[in-house]
Amino acid sequence: MKVWDGLGFASKAAQQMDNPDRFVPVQTLRDAIESTKACLDPRGSLAEMHYTTMTKNGQTYNLEVLYDKATNTVYHFEYTRKAIGDLPAIPK
């Protein structure tokens, strides 16, 4: 597990953080975790999914973050224009 600014990242999420094309600032991930209602993980883990929007390079995206509060670990994050969770698709 890697840690950025006190937030842990599982191996796949850490790989995305190392990729400049997929990176999301830690503060953006924290904001998503702290300012949204947690939802059950659709895949059934004990971690919780958070959904919100974010802006990157002047474009708006839907953001999902799978976070386990007990271990302070992000297991997955993705930003996309498609509909995810309860967020509608974002037109191009």
N, C-alpha and C positions, 0 to 999 in steps of 0.2 A: 504494500500500500504506500502511495506517495501522499505527502501533505503539502498543501499550498495555503498559506495564511491561516493555519489552524484547522483547515477542513480537509478530511481524509478523502482519498479517491481510490476506488478499486482499480484493478489493472486496466480494464478497457476504458474506463473513464479517464484514467491518468494518460493513456495513449492519446485520447482526444485532446486533453489539455496540452500535450506536447506538440500537437499539430496546429500550426497557425491558421489553417483553413477551417478547423472545427472548434478551436478554443473559445471559451466563454469566460469573461472575467469572473473571478471568485466572488466579487461583490454582487454581481448580477445573479449568480447562483444562490448566494445567501439571501438576497432580497426575495427571490422566488420561494425559497424554503420558509422564510420568516413571515412573508406577507400574504400567503395563499393558504387556503384550506387544504389540509392533507387528505388524499384519497387513498383507498386501498390499492396496493399494487395489483394490476390486472393479472399478473402471473403468479400471485399468491405468496410472495415473500413477506417477511415482517417489515420490510422497508415501506415507505409511503411515497406516493407519486404527487408531485406538485406541478400545476399548469399555470402559465402566465404568458405574457408577451414580452418581447425584448426588441431592442433596436441594435443593429450591427451594420456599420458602413452606410448609415442613413436609410436602411431598409427595416421594415417591421417583420418579425417572425414570431411564431408560436414556440414556446419553450416548455419542455417537460423535464423534470428532474426527479430521479428516484433516489431518495435519501433515507438513511437509517439513523434516527435520532440516537438510539442506544449506543451506536458505535461512532457517531459523527462522521459517517461515510457516504459519499455520493457514489452510487453504483452505476448510474446511467444518466446521461443528459443528451438532449437532442433539440436542435432548433430547426424549424421547417415552416413552410407556408401552408402545408396540408392541415386538415382538421385533426386535432389530437385532443384526447380527453374530452372536456366540455367546450373546447375552443373551436370556433368555425374556421374554415380555410381562409387564408388571407389572399385576396386577389393580387395578381401580378401587375 
